[in-house]
Amino acid sequence: MKAFIFDLNGTMINDMEFHLDGWHSMLNKLGAGMSREEVRGHMYGKNEELLVRIFGKDRFTLPEMLDIAHQKEVAYQEAFRPHLELIAGLPDFLREAAAKGISMGIGSAANNFNISYVLDNLHLRHFFKAVVSAEDVTTSKPDPEVFLKCAAALNVAPADCIVFEDAPKGVEAALNAGMEAIALTTMHTRDEFARYNNIRAFVADYHDPVLQQLLTV
């Protein structure tokens, strides 16, 4: 493979429970009356899409949704900061991939505010030749736009990319883009990915020996 494309949350950092806490608190402040597990089912796509799914398209204006989302992200970053680190094995994996000349990018539904929070605090930006965020796409995963834009920015054909994902809709987006995927089981079980035939391997972290096969060039 010529390129690796990484999702961010749950794939590079194990922070999804903190996002869930943030949304659960914020949504219930807004009157959603949802359990934590009910909120979990809405944890995909752009922040504005999540709010529309729960409250309908006419409850908030776009500026209001952006403000709500920003408040939630500030609270998430503050809560997660003491735990901010890459998933086990990823630092070495990134260094080895870079040494092999494999191009790397990020294709995430996170906004640039959160992506920068991770890349800059962990000093990772030099590893990634392309970053495609929520602000850069029209349609969220499982639409393939985010991964196709990332591949184009890396100047690599989709078939030559491997996507690293933790969510079924992300794996589906990779499938729709014509890409294979490595599925991390940080947030979802293997059974939740059963319908997808583009998964090369399931891994709990980046120490898994199967990943060394991807570094053979």
BELQUIJO-V276634 format. One record per pair of residues at least 6 apart in sequence whose C-alpha atoms are under 7 Angstrom apart, sorted by the first residue. I is the first residue (numbers start at 1). J is the second residue. Records with the same first field share a line. If there is no record, write none. Layout:
# BELQUIJO-V276634
I->J ; J
This chain:
# BELQUIJO-V276634
1->160 ; 161 ; 162 ; 214
2->102 ; 103 ; 156 ; 160 ; 161
3->102 ; 103 ; 104 ; 156 ; 160 ; 161 ; 162
4->103 ; 104 ; 105 ; 161 ; 162 ; 163
5->104 ; 105 ; 106 ; 107 ; 161 ; 162 ; 163 ; 164
6->105 ; 106 ; 107 ; 163 ; 164 ; 165
7->106 ; 107 ; 108 ; 164 ; 165
8->106 ; 108
9->15 ; 16
10->16 ; 166 ; 186 ; 187
11->164 ; 165 ; 166 ; 184
12->86 ; 87
13->85 ; 86 ; 87
14->87 ; 186
18->76 ; 80
19->76
20->40
22->72 ; 75 ; 76
23->72
24->36 ; 39
26->72
28->34
42->50
45->109 ; 140 ; 141
46->109 ; 134 ; 140
47->69
48->65 ; 66
87->205
88->205 ; 206 ; 207
89->205 ; 206 ; 207
90->206
93->206
97->215
98->127
103->129 ; 154
104->127 ; 128 ; 129
105->128 ; 129 ; 130 ; 131 ; 150
106->130 ; 131 ; 132
107->131 ; 132 ; 133 ; 146 ; 147 ; 150
108->132 ; 133 ; 134
109->133 ; 134 ; 140
110->133 ; 134
111->133 ; 134 ; 135
112->133
119->125
129->154
130->150 ; 153 ; 154
131->150
132->146 ; 150
137->145 ; 146
139->145
141->169 ; 170 ; 173
142->169 ; 170 ; 172 ; 173
143->173 ; 176
144->173 ; 174 ; 176 ; 177
147->174 ; 177
148->158 ; 177
151->157 ; 158
158->177 ; 178 ; 179
159->178 ; 179
161->179
162->179 ; 180 ; 181
163->174 ; 179 ; 180 ; 181 ; 182
164->181 ; 182 ; 183
165->171 ; 181 ; 182 ; 183 ; 184
166->183 ; 184 ; 185 ; 186 ; 187 ; 188
167->188
168->192 ; 193
171->181
172->196
174->180 ; 181
175->198
180->198 ; 199 ; 200
181->198 ; 199 ; 200
182->199 ; 200 ; 201 ; 202
183->199 ; 201 ; 202 ; 203
184->202 ; 203 ; 204 ; 205
185->202 ; 203 ; 204
186->204
